[in-house]
């Protein structure tokens, strides 16, 4: 069955889930796409979808579950054995029961789940003081989302076995929703623009002229108001959230990657005689511009392996850490910008980690920050990669 029209449905207070859904939609690339944003309100009437449609549904994960209000709004939709793709975005901790819950919700509304995935987005509690998956989904995540979307083109195969999806049934206990208001306005900084009220998905914030009025309860702790405030006037008021953010920042630093679930029928059809991907770890040690082509050749190899469909990982150590810094530029006599090549690999989905200890000890540009997509890492994480990979190559 070839599906003619793609519909995207999402609940996304801070925009992270929406960005993943949009990337998947770009990958699908079908015409006549419609967008149903249920972040602020439930859809009017009962939107109904047929077997010729493909519906991509995205929701964030709050405490291992779906936001109650998002699930309620989605129940306004009706599928008629309509193929659906279930997507959740979580803050690099765990998606727990949320993806299973979304798949069950889709099935209950008459949709046939044909694929599902969990992507990582910046945690709603993330801040400059305690960043948690900051900047995600990043270019590598969105590239994977587009590739996933391309896999949904053309013929739709059998439904997903929901037993494949991790989670417990009955689901874990839902965190209190609605909850006490998480934020308040610092009136010394507030300019009365009303953007916090515009973005609140549960209308917990209203405006009395230019003064924001926050309801004492009803909040879902999405922090959309904090992220959208142009002056930083919207502040987290609950000590409990500050404590959680600090704990998550400490314990959730290791980068997690998107997880995709597809029906066995489709996997067998698309991968009939294909060998399992080889995992190759490439470790760089040299200063990028040391008068030789050693580092450039290593990057070329990484690119060729990635283009061949193999899984490639890159780890920078010693003086090579400079390559992940914008401050590192080629000398006038060298015709290759190695940092730009590394960024292209990151954009194509190659994970890049950089030794955190070497950041302060090595290279010409000591203590300079790494650019986006190059993740600060540790020796234990390198050891994990060495164990997981089939081949380890050093340059």
LUMDO-586782 format. One line per 3 residues: number of its first residue (from 1); for each residue x, y, z of C-alpha. Coordinates in Angstrom, 3 decimals, padded with zeros to 6 digits. Last residue first. Layout:
<atoms>
NUM	X:Y:Z | ... $
</atoms>
This chain:
<atoms>
395	045.882:008.113:013.664 | 044.461:005.132:015.538 | 042.119:002.424:014.277 $
392	039.794:000.299:016.433 | 037.741:-002.428:014.768 | 034.656:-004.381:015.822 $
389	033.424:-001.737:018.258 | 031.622:-002.272:021.580 | 034.700:-002.935:023.746 $
386	036.588:000.077:022.371 | 033.477:002.248:022.756 | 033.128:001.311:026.412 $
383	036.826:002.073:027.010 | 036.324:005.508:025.458 | 033.461:006.106:027.897 $
380	035.704:005.088:030.805 | 038.395:007.497:029.513 | 036.010:010.449:029.553 $
377	033.976:012.620:027.186 | 033.168:016.163:026.041 | 030.842:015.833:023.079 $
374	031.685:017.322:019.692 | 028.264:018.130:018.224 | 028.473:021.856:018.870 $
371	032.001:023.270:018.921 | 034.466:022.481:021.692 | 035.389:025.289:024.051 $
368	038.934:026.731:024.396 | 040.608:025.422:027.553 | 043.940:024.893:025.759 $
365	044.126:026.200:022.198 | 047.545:024.917:021.187 | 046.706:021.364:022.106 $
362	046.754:019.430:025.327 | 046.275:019.714:029.062 | 042.953:021.533:029.579 $
359	040.908:019.757:026.922 | 043.007:016.622:027.276 | 041.163:015.715:030.468 $
356	037.812:016.025:028.698 | 038.798:013.679:025.882 | 036.621:014.501:022.888 $
353	033.699:012.516:021.509 | 032.401:012.503:017.955 | 029.304:010.602:016.833 $
350	028.998:010.279:013.025 | 025.473:011.299:011.989 | 026.056:013.141:008.713 $
347	026.216:016.476:010.552 | 029.018:015.131:012.735 | 030.968:014.079:009.630 $
344	030.478:017.530:008.129 | 031.694:019.121:011.364 | 034.873:016.993:011.207 $
341	035.490:018.141:007.646 | 035.069:021.758:008.787 | 037.565:021.193:011.595 $
338	040.050:019.715:009.131 | 040.081:022.742:006.846 | 042.183:021.448:003.937 $
335	044.517:023.461:001.637 | 047.469:023.987:004.011 | 049.946:026.823:003.247 $
332	047.903:029.525:004.995 | 047.757:027.560:008.266 | 044.492:025.780:008.945 $
329	042.153:027.102:011.638 | 041.649:025.889:015.206 | 039.673:028.511:017.145 $
326	036.448:026.760:016.171 | 037.530:023.878:018.385 | 036.957:020.180:017.660 $
323	040.286:019.831:015.775 | 042.131:021.151:018.839 | 041.375:017.832:020.541 $
320	044.006:016.265:018.250 | 046.699:017.377:020.710 | 046.029:014.455:023.056 $
317	042.791:012.622:022.310 | 039.885:012.821:019.874 | 037.398:009.938:019.593 $
314	035.501:009.210:016.383 | 032.762:006.643:015.800 | 031.818:005.043:012.489 $
311	028.942:002.693:011.695 | 029.177:001.403:008.133 | 026.849:002.523:005.369 $
308	029.508:002.850:002.679 | 029.270:006.641:003.004 | 030.220:006.289:006.674 $
305	033.250:004.167:005.822 | 034.383:006.656:003.180 | 033.962:009.605:005.546 $
302	035.910:007.957:008.351 | 038.701:007.107:005.918 | 038.880:010.715:004.763 $
299	039.015:011.867:008.383 | 041.960:009.560:009.047 | 043.694:010.797:005.907 $
296	043.291:014.405:007.062 | 044.785:013.547:010.439 | 047.893:011.944:008.933 $
293	048.386:014.521:006.163 | 051.641:015.884:007.620 | 052.991:019.277:008.743 $
290	051.463:019.012:012.213 | 048.168:020.713:011.380 | 045.668:018.645:013.359 $
287	047.927:017.930:016.384 | 048.067:014.166:016.348 | 046.095:011.789:018.606 $
284	043.018:010.655:016.663 | 041.063:007.517:017.553 | 038.860:005.904:014.892 $
281	036.263:003.434:016.168 | 034.737:001.153:013.558 | 031.446:-000.701:013.963 $
278	030.713:-003.096:011.117 | 027.114:-003.094:009.967 | 025.480:-006.498:009.779 $
275	025.740:-007.959:006.316 | 022.913:-007.350:003.890 | 021.256:-010.302:002.262 $
272	017.591:-009.482:002.732 | 017.833:-006.121:004.544 | 014.936:-004.040:003.210 $
269	012.328:-006.799:003.121 | 013.454:-008.525:006.305 | 013.472:-005.247:008.233 $
266	010.078:-004.354:006.833 | 008.501:-007.626:007.910 | 010.154:-007.406:011.329 $
263	008.347:-004.159:012.031 | 010.581:-001.173:012.866 | 011.836:000.257:016.156 $
260	014.285:003.157:016.266 | 016.469:004.339:019.151 | 018.076:007.788:018.957 $
257	021.453:008.168:020.683 | 022.380:008.734:024.310 | 025.246:011.008:025.270 $
254	026.779:010.364:028.661 | 026.063:013.386:030.856 | 022.982:012.035:032.615 $
251	024.190:011.600:036.212 | 025.549:014.999:037.190 | 023.261:017.197:035.096 $
248	020.304:015.048:036.143 | 021.124:015.571:039.830 | 021.570:019.328:039.447 $
245	018.349:019.603:037.480 | 016.454:017.559:040.060 | 017.659:019.791:042.891 $
242	016.707:022.951:040.972 | 013.289:021.419:040.287 | 012.693:020.623:043.952 $
239	013.695:024.165:044.933 | 010.513:025.381:043.162 | 010.461:028.926:041.782 $
236	012.072:028.541:038.383 | 012.430:032.017:036.925 | 010.722:033.939:034.118 $
233	012.405:037.323:033.977 | 015.210:036.074:031.727 | 014.749:039.075:029.449 $
230	013.430:037.469:026.247 | 011.226:034.895:028.040 | 010.721:031.956:025.633 $
227	012.798:029.356:027.458 | 011.377:030.141:030.881 | 007.785:030.157:029.629 $
224	008.281:026.832:027.849 | 009.442:025.357:031.147 | 007.439:022.121:030.597 $
221	006.623:021.848:034.291 | 002.990:020.735:033.711 | 001.472:023.730:035.571 $
218	-002.173:023.618:036.707 | -001.557:025.132:040.113 | -001.025:028.559:041.672 $
215	-002.119:030.315:038.453 | 000.474:032.765:037.215 | -000.548:036.350:036.402 $
212	001.783:038.201:034.052 | 001.554:042.015:034.380 | 001.434:044.057:031.187 $
209	-002.345:044.437:031.185 | -003.424:041.631:033.441 | -001.893:038.779:031.475 $
206	-002.495:035.057:031.907 | -000.253:032.118:032.752 | -001.529:028.577:033.400 $
203	-002.992:028.516:029.893 | -002.169:024.798:029.617 | 000.307:024.970:026.727 $
200	001.973:028.168:028.016 | 003.573:029.829:024.974 | 001.354:032.895:024.638 $
197	001.354:033.516:028.396 | 005.161:033.488:028.496 | 005.277:035.768:025.456 $
194	003.179:038.396:027.245 | 005.546:041.291:026.519 | 005.190:042.714:030.034 $
191	008.796:043.898:030.280 | 009.699:041.593:033.192 | 013.149:042.126:034.712 $
188	012.245:043.817:038.000 | 008.974:041.889:037.897 | 010.748:038.575:038.379 $
185	008.008:036.296:037.098 | 007.305:032.902:038.651 | 007.958:029.324:037.689 $
182	007.064:025.763:038.632 | 003.373:026.314:039.371 | 002.103:023.480:041.545 $
179	001.288:020.367:039.510 | -001.352:019.328:037.004 | -000.303:016.604:036.842 $
176	001.381:014.729:039.693 | 003.835:012.243:038.253 | 002.124:009.288:036.625 $
173	002.703:005.901:038.245 | 004.628:003.526:036.011 | 002.600:001.981:033.221 $
170	000.438:-001.111:033.635 | 002.072:-002.384:031.516 | 005.810:-001.869:031.584 $
167	008.007:-000.380:028.906 | 010.329:-001.262:026.065 | 008.688:-001.497:022.616 $
164	009.105:-004.825:020.835 | 005.862:-006.130:022.376 | 004.107:-003.504:020.273 $
161	004.735:-005.686:017.243 | 004.837:-002.994:014.584 | 002.249:-003.107:011.829 $
158	002.957:-004.601:008.450 | 004.575:-002.745:005.553 | 004.081:000.743:004.186 $
155	005.198:001.164:000.579 | 006.909:004.311:-000.577 | 008.779:006.512:001.838 $
152	009.142:005.615:005.507 | 012.873:004.898:005.218 | 013.345:008.479:004.054 $
149	011.915:009.656:007.378 | 014.488:007.628:009.320 | 017.220:009.294:007.281 $
146	015.694:012.672:008.142 | 015.601:011.790:011.856 | 019.211:010.610:011.713 $
143	020.233:013.978:010.259 | 018.205:015.706:012.942 | 020.088:013.855:015.662 $
140	023.494:014.603:014.104 | 022.620:018.268:013.702 | 021.581:018.599:017.328 $
137	018.350:017.532:018.993 | 019.675:018.585:021.336 | 021.337:021.856:022.191 $
134	021.886:021.041:025.855 | 021.398:017.389:026.777 | 021.204:018.558:030.406 $
131	022.990:021.832:031.175 | 023.160:022.741:034.896 | 024.295:026.335:035.264 $
128	023.360:027.359:031.730 | 020.013:025.646:032.251 | 018.360:022.321:031.485 $
125	015.131:021.536:033.364 | 013.179:021.035:030.105 | 015.784:018.492:029.002 $
122	017.250:019.204:025.577 | 015.945:016.616:023.159 | 016.826:012.960:022.613 $
119	014.929:010.762:020.165 | 012.799:007.679:020.832 | 011.412:005.888:017.790 $
116	008.401:004.018:016.458 | 007.317:002.268:013.261 | 004.189:000.825:011.654 $
113	001.697:001.707:014.402 | -001.791:001.006:013.040 | -004.116:003.808:014.143 $
110	-007.659:003.355:015.441 | -007.566:005.643:018.473 | -006.677:002.802:020.877 $
107	-003.765:001.833:018.629 | -002.349:005.361:018.786 | -002.649:005.420:022.573 $
104	-000.953:002.028:022.833 | 001.957:003.289:020.736 | 002.141:006.458:022.836 $
101	002.165:004.466:026.085 | 004.875:002.134:024.800 | 006.937:005.202:023.901 $
98	006.355:006.797:027.312 | 007.007:003.762:029.519 | 010.682:004.509:030.337 $
95	011.935:007.335:028.093 | 015.166:007.544:030.031 | 017.678:010.241:031.067 $
92	018.795:012.006:027.859 | 015.940:014.556:028.001 | 013.242:012.656:026.136 $
89	011.590:012.985:022.731 | 008.888:010.501:021.747 | 007.901:009.402:018.257 $
86	005.086:007.076:017.127 | 004.718:006.466:013.378 | 001.175:005.813:012.186 $
83	-000.477:003.778:009.425 | -004.259:004.393:009.483 | -006.521:001.449:010.341 $
80	-009.257:004.028:010.422 | -007.704:006.633:012.682 | -009.566:009.073:014.880 $
77	-008.187:012.146:016.604 | -009.759:013.817:019.650 | -007.833:011.347:021.833 $
74	-004.694:013.306:020.947 | -005.865:016.127:023.184 | -006.134:013.835:026.202 $
71	-002.713:012.318:025.570 | -001.153:015.780:025.390 | -002.898:016.904:028.594 $
68	-001.566:013.883:030.474 | 002.021:014.565:029.421 | 003.409:011.219:028.263 $
65	005.343:009.151:030.780 | 008.932:008.595:031.966 | 008.960:011.692:034.163 $
62	007.829:013.935:031.322 | 008.510:012.532:027.856 | 007.750:014.739:024.868 $
59	005.209:013.896:022.133 | 005.373:013.215:018.401 | 002.904:011.582:016.005 $
56	003.659:010.913:012.323 | 000.422:010.054:010.475 | 000.557:008.310:007.090 $
53	-002.648:008.477:005.077 | -004.058:006.022:002.539 | -005.624:003.884:005.267 $
50	-007.756:006.839:006.284 | -007.511:009.668:008.808 | -010.175:011.462:010.829 $
47	-009.887:014.819:012.571 | -012.695:014.946:015.145 | -013.993:018.477:015.629 $
44	-011.553:021.204:016.548 | -008.090:020.005:017.481 | -007.141:020.226:021.158 $
41	-005.378:023.410:022.154 | -001.941:024.875:022.838 | 000.418:022.048:021.983 $
38	-001.943:020.204:019.635 | -000.089:021.207:016.453 | -001.658:019.445:013.464 $
35	000.411:019.826:010.297 | -000.755:018.785:006.845 | 001.412:017.408:004.055 $
32	000.120:017.702:000.511 | 003.436:016.512:-000.980 | 005.649:013.769:000.394 $
29	009.258:014.264:001.447 | 009.477:011.481:004.015 | 012.880:012.857:005.029 $
26	011.564:016.361:005.444 | 008.771:014.940:007.616 | 011.319:013.185:009.815 $
23	013.118:016.505:010.256 | 009.835:018.256:011.091 | 009.000:015.607:013.690 $
20	012.405:016.056:015.339 | 012.024:019.848:015.383 | 008.514:019.581:016.839 $
17	009.720:017.387:019.697 | 012.297:020.012:020.657 | 009.953:022.997:020.258 $
14	009.616:024.008:023.919 | 005.890:023.257:024.336 | 005.831:020.390:021.805 $
11	002.666:018.335:021.331 | 002.770:016.920:017.824 | 000.754:015.664:014.867 $
8	002.305:015.394:011.411 | 000.180:014.286:008.447 | 001.601:012.616:005.348 $
5	-000.567:012.051:002.295 | -000.372:009.471:-000.478 | 000.443:006.199:001.285 $
2	001.445:003.357:-001.026 | 000.000:000.000:000.000 $
</atoms>
